[in-house]
Amino acid sequence: MKTDPIITKTKFRGMLLASLLCVFISTIFDAYDETSILINEALSKDPQNWELAITFILSIGLFVVAIGLLLFKEWARKLYVYSFFPLLLIYLLPTYSWTYISGLGAIFYEISCILSTLILGILIVPSLYQPLFKKNIE
């Protein structure tokens, strides 16, 4: 009796790409929402250089981890799991202290958060991630 993995590589890649796509769609809705633009102009303050440096480094790290997860690299799995909660602290930077998200932007942002948490759960549970990261299963 052959046991198929619960999560296939295609489903995992789909969840990862859908999570990134939902963040992108959320950003587009917020970038072109008139209310978001007006509130942003009223409440925004210029980010400091160290905040920009931290954000840039974390963005590059997120991109590298996403590519590593798409290629099913073990180091990317460990980085995703160990950096998931510390990355949530980026909202404590002074520039990100307030956030306004429009209705449609919030919907896609929350879908992205749900998918990211599902990915975290898959990458933590050995019976779910081990079949994905084996070389012989396609």
Rosetta constraint file for C-alpha pairs under 8 A:
AtomPair CA 5 CA 128 HARMONIC 7.34 0.50
AtomPair CA 5 CA 131 HARMONIC 6.11 0.50
AtomPair CA 5 CA 132 HARMONIC 7.86 0.50
AtomPair CA 6 CA 128 HARMONIC 6.66 0.50
AtomPair CA 7 CA 11 HARMONIC 6.22 0.50
AtomPair CA 7 CA 12 HARMONIC 6.48 0.50
AtomPair CA 7 CA 128 HARMONIC 6.60 0.50
AtomPair CA 7 CA 132 HARMONIC 7.54 0.50
AtomPair CA 8 CA 12 HARMONIC 6.23 0.50
AtomPair CA 8 CA 132 HARMONIC 6.75 0.50
AtomPair CA 8 CA 138 HARMONIC 7.87 0.50
AtomPair CA 9 CA 13 HARMONIC 6.09 0.50
AtomPair CA 9 CA 132 HARMONIC 5.91 0.50
AtomPair CA 9 CA 138 HARMONIC 6.76 0.50
AtomPair CA 10 CA 14 HARMONIC 6.03 0.50
AtomPair CA 11 CA 15 HARMONIC 6.17 0.50
AtomPair CA 12 CA 16 HARMONIC 6.25 0.50
AtomPair CA 12 CA 119 HARMONIC 7.71 0.50
AtomPair CA 13 CA 17 HARMONIC 6.05 0.50
AtomPair CA 13 CA 70 HARMONIC 6.00 0.50
AtomPair CA 14 CA 18 HARMONIC 5.87 0.50
AtomPair CA 15 CA 19 HARMONIC 6.06 0.50
AtomPair CA 15 CA 115 HARMONIC 6.43 0.50
AtomPair CA 15 CA 119 HARMONIC 7.40 0.50
AtomPair CA 16 CA 20 HARMONIC 6.46 0.50
AtomPair CA 16 CA 66 HARMONIC 7.76 0.50
AtomPair CA 16 CA 70 HARMONIC 7.76 0.50
AtomPair CA 16 CA 115 HARMONIC 7.44 0.50
AtomPair CA 16 CA 116 HARMONIC 7.47 0.50
AtomPair CA 16 CA 119 HARMONIC 7.24 0.50
AtomPair CA 17 CA 21 HARMONIC 6.01 0.50
AtomPair CA 18 CA 22 HARMONIC 6.01 0.50
AtomPair CA 18 CA 112 HARMONIC 7.45 0.50
AtomPair CA 18 CA 115 HARMONIC 7.73 0.50
AtomPair CA 19 CA 23 HARMONIC 6.51 0.50
AtomPair CA 19 CA 111 HARMONIC 7.31 0.50
AtomPair CA 19 CA 112 HARMONIC 4.48 0.50
AtomPair CA 19 CA 113 HARMONIC 7.44 0.50
AtomPair CA 19 CA 115 HARMONIC 5.60 0.50
AtomPair CA 19 CA 116 HARMONIC 6.36 0.50
AtomPair CA 20 CA 24 HARMONIC 6.35 0.50
AtomPair CA 20 CA 112 HARMONIC 6.95 0.50
AtomPair CA 21 CA 25 HARMONIC 6.17 0.50
AtomPair CA 22 CA 26 HARMONIC 6.04 0.50
AtomPair CA 22 CA 108 HARMONIC 5.13 0.50
AtomPair CA 22 CA 109 HARMONIC 6.34 0.50
AtomPair CA 22 CA 111 HARMONIC 6.78 0.50
AtomPair CA 22 CA 112 HARMONIC 5.38 0.50
AtomPair CA 23 CA 27 HARMONIC 6.18 0.50
AtomPair CA 23 CA 108 HARMONIC 6.52 0.50
AtomPair CA 23 CA 109 HARMONIC 5.59 0.50
AtomPair CA 23 CA 112 HARMONIC 5.97 0.50
AtomPair CA 24 CA 28 HARMONIC 6.34 0.50
AtomPair CA 25 CA 29 HARMONIC 6.29 0.50
AtomPair CA 25 CA 105 HARMONIC 7.23 0.50
AtomPair CA 25 CA 108 HARMONIC 6.71 0.50
AtomPair CA 26 CA 30 HARMONIC 6.28 0.50
AtomPair CA 26 CA 104 HARMONIC 7.07 0.50
AtomPair CA 26 CA 105 HARMONIC 4.06 0.50
AtomPair CA 26 CA 106 HARMONIC 6.75 0.50
AtomPair CA 26 CA 107 HARMONIC 7.63 0.50
AtomPair CA 26 CA 108 HARMONIC 5.21 0.50
AtomPair CA 26 CA 109 HARMONIC 5.61 0.50
AtomPair CA 27 CA 31 HARMONIC 5.95 0.50
AtomPair CA 27 CA 105 HARMONIC 6.68 0.50
AtomPair CA 28 CA 32 HARMONIC 6.34 0.50
AtomPair CA 28 CA 105 HARMONIC 7.76 0.50
AtomPair CA 29 CA 33 HARMONIC 5.98 0.50
AtomPair CA 29 CA 102 HARMONIC 7.33 0.50
AtomPair CA 29 CA 104 HARMONIC 6.59 0.50
AtomPair CA 29 CA 105 HARMONIC 5.23 0.50
AtomPair CA 30 CA 36 HARMONIC 5.97 0.50
AtomPair CA 30 CA 37 HARMONIC 7.74 0.50
AtomPair CA 30 CA 101 HARMONIC 6.30 0.50
AtomPair CA 30 CA 102 HARMONIC 6.01 0.50
AtomPair CA 30 CA 105 HARMONIC 5.77 0.50
AtomPair CA 31 CA 36 HARMONIC 7.20 0.50
AtomPair CA 31 CA 37 HARMONIC 6.96 0.50
AtomPair CA 32 CA 36 HARMONIC 7.72 0.50
AtomPair CA 32 CA 37 HARMONIC 7.31 0.50
AtomPair CA 33 CA 37 HARMONIC 6.32 0.50
AtomPair CA 33 CA 102 HARMONIC 7.07 0.50
AtomPair CA 34 CA 38 HARMONIC 6.29 0.50
AtomPair CA 35 CA 39 HARMONIC 6.15 0.50
AtomPair CA 35 CA 102 HARMONIC 7.65 0.50
AtomPair CA 36 CA 40 HARMONIC 5.89 0.50
AtomPair CA 36 CA 100 HARMONIC 6.60 0.50
AtomPair CA 36 CA 101 HARMONIC 6.78 0.50
AtomPair CA 36 CA 102 HARMONIC 6.46 0.50
AtomPair CA 37 CA 41 HARMONIC 6.19 0.50
AtomPair CA 38 CA 42 HARMONIC 6.28 0.50
AtomPair CA 39 CA 43 HARMONIC 6.03 0.50
AtomPair CA 39 CA 44 HARMONIC 7.98 0.50
AtomPair CA 39 CA 100 HARMONIC 7.48 0.50
AtomPair CA 40 CA 44 HARMONIC 5.33 0.50
AtomPair CA 40 CA 100 HARMONIC 7.76 0.50
AtomPair CA 44 CA 95 HARMONIC 7.62 0.50
AtomPair CA 45 CA 95 HARMONIC 6.54 0.50
AtomPair CA 46 CA 95 HARMONIC 7.20 0.50
AtomPair CA 47 CA 51 HARMONIC 6.18 0.50
AtomPair CA 47 CA 52 HARMONIC 6.60 0.50
AtomPair CA 47 CA 94 HARMONIC 7.96 0.50
AtomPair CA 47 CA 95 HARMONIC 5.52 0.50
AtomPair CA 48 CA 52 HARMONIC 6.43 0.50
AtomPair CA 48 CA 95 HARMONIC 7.98 0.50
AtomPair CA 49 CA 53 HARMONIC 6.17 0.50
AtomPair CA 50 CA 54 HARMONIC 6.17 0.50
AtomPair CA 51 CA 55 HARMONIC 6.10 0.50
AtomPair CA 51 CA 93 HARMONIC 7.04 0.50
AtomPair CA 51 CA 95 HARMONIC 7.65 0.50
AtomPair CA 52 CA 56 HARMONIC 5.98 0.50
AtomPair CA 53 CA 57 HARMONIC 6.15 0.50
AtomPair CA 54 CA 58 HARMONIC 6.13 0.50
AtomPair CA 55 CA 59 HARMONIC 6.02 0.50
AtomPair CA 55 CA 90 HARMONIC 7.93 0.50
AtomPair CA 56 CA 60 HARMONIC 6.28 0.50
AtomPair CA 57 CA 61 HARMONIC 6.20 0.50
AtomPair CA 58 CA 62 HARMONIC 6.05 0.50
AtomPair CA 59 CA 63 HARMONIC 6.24 0.50
AtomPair CA 60 CA 64 HARMONIC 6.24 0.50
AtomPair CA 61 CA 65 HARMONIC 6.14 0.50
AtomPair CA 62 CA 66 HARMONIC 6.09 0.50
AtomPair CA 63 CA 67 HARMONIC 6.28 0.50
AtomPair CA 64 CA 68 HARMONIC 6.11 0.50
AtomPair CA 64 CA 76 HARMONIC 7.99 0.50
AtomPair CA 65 CA 69 HARMONIC 6.06 0.50
AtomPair CA 65 CA 76 HARMONIC 5.09 0.50
AtomPair CA 65 CA 77 HARMONIC 7.82 0.50
AtomPair CA 65 CA 79 HARMONIC 6.98 0.50
AtomPair CA 65 CA 80 HARMONIC 6.69 0.50
AtomPair CA 66 CA 70 HARMONIC 6.20 0.50
AtomPair CA 66 CA 76 HARMONIC 7.58 0.50
AtomPair CA 67 CA 71 HARMONIC 6.35 0.50
AtomPair CA 68 CA 72 HARMONIC 6.04 0.50
AtomPair CA 68 CA 73 HARMONIC 5.26 0.50
AtomPair CA 68 CA 75 HARMONIC 7.63 0.50
AtomPair CA 68 CA 76 HARMONIC 5.05 0.50
AtomPair CA 68 CA 77 HARMONIC 7.87 0.50
AtomPair CA 69 CA 73 HARMONIC 5.90 0.50
AtomPair CA 69 CA 76 HARMONIC 5.57 0.50
AtomPair CA 69 CA 77 HARMONIC 6.44 0.50
AtomPair CA 72 CA 76 HARMONIC 7.51 0.50
AtomPair CA 72 CA 77 HARMONIC 7.74 0.50
AtomPair CA 72 CA 132 HARMONIC 7.10 0.50
AtomPair CA 72 CA 133 HARMONIC 5.60 0.50
AtomPair CA 73 CA 77 HARMONIC 6.70 0.50
AtomPair CA 73 CA 133 HARMONIC 7.03 0.50
AtomPair CA 74 CA 78 HARMONIC 6.46 0.50
AtomPair CA 74 CA 133 HARMONIC 6.92 0.50
AtomPair CA 75 CA 79 HARMONIC 6.16 0.50
AtomPair CA 76 CA 80 HARMONIC 6.03 0.50
AtomPair CA 77 CA 81 HARMONIC 6.22 0.50
AtomPair CA 77 CA 123 HARMONIC 6.37 0.50
AtomPair CA 78 CA 82 HARMONIC 6.04 0.50
AtomPair CA 79 CA 83 HARMONIC 5.77 0.50
AtomPair CA 80 CA 84 HARMONIC 5.77 0.50
AtomPair CA 80 CA 120 HARMONIC 7.44 0.50
AtomPair CA 81 CA 120 HARMONIC 6.29 0.50
AtomPair CA 81 CA 123 HARMONIC 6.90 0.50
AtomPair CA 81 CA 124 HARMONIC 7.01 0.50
AtomPair CA 82 CA 86 HARMONIC 7.87 0.50
AtomPair CA 83 CA 87 HARMONIC 5.91 0.50
AtomPair CA 84 CA 88 HARMONIC 6.94 0.50
AtomPair CA 84 CA 120 HARMONIC 7.79 0.50
AtomPair CA 85 CA 89 HARMONIC 7.33 0.50
AtomPair CA 86 CA 90 HARMONIC 7.90 0.50
AtomPair CA 89 CA 93 HARMONIC 7.82 0.50
AtomPair CA 90 CA 96 HARMONIC 7.57 0.50
AtomPair CA 91 CA 96 HARMONIC 5.19 0.50
AtomPair CA 91 CA 97 HARMONIC 6.13 0.50
AtomPair CA 92 CA 96 HARMONIC 6.62 0.50
AtomPair CA 92 CA 97 HARMONIC 6.06 0.50
AtomPair CA 93 CA 97 HARMONIC 6.30 0.50
AtomPair CA 101 CA 105 HARMONIC 5.88 0.50
AtomPair CA 101 CA 106 HARMONIC 5.59 0.50
AtomPair CA 102 CA 106 HARMONIC 5.90 0.50
AtomPair CA 103 CA 107 HARMONIC 6.40 0.50
AtomPair CA 104 CA 108 HARMONIC 6.53 0.50
AtomPair CA 105 CA 109 HARMONIC 6.03 0.50
AtomPair CA 106 CA 110 HARMONIC 6.00 0.50
AtomPair CA 107 CA 111 HARMONIC 6.29 0.50
AtomPair CA 108 CA 112 HARMONIC 6.17 0.50
AtomPair CA 109 CA 113 HARMONIC 6.29 0.50
AtomPair CA 110 CA 114 HARMONIC 6.16 0.50
AtomPair CA 111 CA 115 HARMONIC 6.21 0.50
AtomPair CA 112 CA 116 HARMONIC 6.07 0.50
AtomPair CA 113 CA 117 HARMONIC 6.17 0.50
AtomPair CA 114 CA 118 HARMONIC 6.24 0.50
AtomPair CA 115 CA 119 HARMONIC 6.17 0.50
AtomPair CA 116 CA 120 HARMONIC 6.19 0.50
AtomPair CA 117 CA 121 HARMONIC 6.19 0.50
AtomPair CA 118 CA 122 HARMONIC 6.22 0.50
AtomPair CA 119 CA 123 HARMONIC 6.14 0.50
AtomPair CA 120 CA 124 HARMONIC 6.21 0.50
AtomPair CA 121 CA 125 HARMONIC 6.33 0.50
AtomPair CA 122 CA 126 HARMONIC 7.99 0.50
AtomPair CA 122 CA 128 HARMONIC 5.58 0.50
AtomPair CA 122 CA 129 HARMONIC 5.91 0.50
AtomPair CA 123 CA 128 HARMONIC 7.14 0.50
AtomPair CA 123 CA 129 HARMONIC 5.35 0.50
AtomPair CA 124 CA 129 HARMONIC 7.29 0.50
AtomPair CA 125 CA 129 HARMONIC 6.39 0.50
AtomPair CA 126 CA 130 HARMONIC 5.55 0.50
AtomPair CA 127 CA 131 HARMONIC 7.26 0.50
AtomPair CA 128 CA 132 HARMONIC 7.34 0.50
AtomPair CA 129 CA 133 HARMONIC 6.38 0.50
AtomPair CA 130 CA 134 HARMONIC 6.33 0.50
AtomPair CA 131 CA 137 HARMONIC 6.95 0.50
AtomPair CA 132 CA 137 HARMONIC 7.17 0.50
